[in-house]
Amino acid sequence: MTQTKVIPIFPLDLVLFPRQELPLRIFEPRYKQLVDDCMIGDGQFGVCLLDENNTVNGWNSPKLVGTIAKITKCEDVEMDGLQLHIETIGRNSFKIKKIIPPSIPQPENYDPLSVEGHQEISNIHEKIGTEEKMYIQAEVEMIPEIDENISLEKWEKLVELWKKKIVRQALPQVVEPHALDHVLEQYYLTTDTPTVDYIYSLSALGAKDPNELQPILEATTMDELILSVEELLTVK
């Protein structure tokens, strides 16, 4: 039987891939509580793309496949405790088996950027008990990593698809081939020994919307991954 565990969930408007770095600025009380709990524990939480069609107790709902983020650095932004800056790195991907709703429903007309909104959440939290979790949690199972490398031939085909897509999107402007090669060099994607990480990075360069990257994160085999990237990079 597959082993599961309960982790905090941070829904975001992005897809985090394994081994990618992700800096975050934390200012909402519920996510400051999440970071505090992570720092006391193993420093890990789940990052999931927002599911725009669903909510959990009024809050943004996560897609069911995400990536574990490990906090590598945490510091106050202005030494007042109101904002935190954390640096994280992606680890394994996971699948949510069961969502555990936050203890606080989203207040009506809640503004996450306002002091009043933060105060309202903090007041509700004090009333119900500060040990209650304001953030979403989930019971998840880990997804095994794709541990095989892509062949150089297949990698070069993906790179060509990416180049064609960028050239097409830039029309009527003309993009010179050397400019595209320079972009690949900037992102350290010029290689004779491509790995899964190269595929993830190339996909991120070729996507206009994070929803386009979700199928790539959800791929569990190399063949499935390549098909998903080809779909992303093929000009319709």
TAQUI-V486276 format. One record per residue. N is the residue number from 1. RES is the residue in one letter. OMEGA is omega in whole degrees, 0 to 359 (none if undefined). Layout:
N;RES;OMEGA + N;RES;OMEGA
This chain:
1;M;182 + 2;T;181 + 3;Q;178 + 4;T;174 + 5;K;181 + 6;V;180 + 7;I;171 + 8;P;180 + 9;I;179 + 10;F;177 + 11;P;182 + 12;L;179 + 13;D;180 + 14;L;174 + 15;V;176 + 16;L;177 + 17;F;175 + 18;P;177 + 19;R;173 + 20;Q;177 + 21;E;180 + 22;L;173 + 23;P;180 + 24;L;172 + 25;R;186 + 26;I;180 + 27;F;179 + 28;E;180 + 29;P;183 + 30;R;180 + 31;Y;170 + 32;K;175 + 33;Q;178 + 34;L;181 + 35;V;178 + 36;D;180 + 37;D;179 + 38;C;181 + 39;M;176 + 40;I;182 + 41;G;185 + 42;D;176 + 43;G;185 + 44;Q;173 + 45;F;181 + 46;G;174 + 47;V;180 + 48;C;173 + 49;L;177 + 50;L;171 + 51;D;188 + 52;E;183 + 53;N;184 + 54;N;174 + 55;T;176 + 56;V;182 + 57;N;179 + 58;G;182 + 59;W;176 + 60;N;181 + 61;S;179 + 62;P;165 + 63;K;189 + 64;L;175 + 65;V;180 + 66;G;183 + 67;T;174 + 68;I;174 + 69;A;178 + 70;K;178 + 71;I;179 + 72;T;179 + 73;K;179 + 74;C;180 + 75;E;174 + 76;D;178 + 77;V;184 + 78;E;175 + 79;M;179 + 80;D;178 + 81;G;183 + 82;L;178 + 83;Q;176 + 84;L;171 + 85;H;177 + 86;I;172 + 87;E;182 + 88;T;173 + 89;I;182 + 90;G;175 + 91;R;181 + 92;N;169 + 93;S;183 + 94;F;175 + 95;K;179 + 96;I;176 + 97;K;182 + 98;K;178 + 99;I;176 + 100;I;186 + 101;P;174 + 102;P;183 + 103;S;183 + 104;I;173 + 105;P;179 + 106;Q;179 + 107;P;177 + 108;E;180 + 109;N;179 + 110;Y;178 + 111;D;183 + 112;P;182 + 113;L;185 + 114;S;175 + 115;V;180 + 116;E;178 + 117;G;179 + 118;H;181 + 119;Q;179 + 120;E;179 + 121;I;181 + 122;S;179 + 123;N;178 + 124;I;182 + 125;H;179 + 126;E;182 + 127;K;183 + 128;I;180 + 129;G;186 + 130;T;176 + 131;E;179 + 132;E;184 + 133;K;180 + 134;M;185 + 135;Y;177 + 136;I;170 + 137;Q;179 + 138;A;170 + 139;E;187 + 140;V;170 + 141;E;182 + 142;M;176 + 143;I;179 + 144;P;180 + 145;E;171 + 146;I;189 + 147;D;178 + 148;E;179 + 149;N;177 + 150;I;178 + 151;S;180 + 152;L;180 + 153;E;180 + 154;K;178 + 155;W;181 + 156;E;176 + 157;K;178 + 158;L;179 + 159;V;179 + 160;E;177 + 161;L;178 + 162;W;181 + 163;K;180 + 164;K;181 + 165;K;181 + 166;I;179 + 167;V;180 + 168;R;182 + 169;Q;184 + 170;A;182 + 171;L;8 + 172;P;176 + 173;Q;179 + 174;V;178 + 175;V;181 + 176;E;180 + 177;P;181 + 178;H;178 + 179;A;177 + 180;L;177 + 181;D;179 + 182;H;177 + 183;V;179 + 184;L;178 + 185;E;180 + 186;Q;182 + 187;Y;176 + 188;Y;181 + 189;L;173 + 190;T;188 + 191;T;172 + 192;D;181 + 193;T;184 + 194;P;177 + 195;T;178 + 196;V;181 + 197;D;178 + 198;Y;180 + 199;I;179 + 200;Y;182 + 201;S;178 + 202;L;179 + 203;S;180 + 204;A;178 + 205;L;185 + 206;G;184 + 207;A;174 + 208;K;187 + 209;D;181 + 210;P;178 + 211;N;177 + 212;E;183 + 213;L;183 + 214;Q;178 + 215;P;180 + 216;I;176 + 217;L;184 + 218;E;179 + 219;A;183 + 220;T;176 + 221;T;180 + 222;M;180 + 223;D;179 + 224;E;179 + 225;L;181 + 226;I;178 + 227;L;180 + 228;S;179 + 229;V;177 + 230;E;178 + 231;E;179 + 232;L;189 + 233;L;181 + 234;T;179 + 235;V;183 + 236;K;none
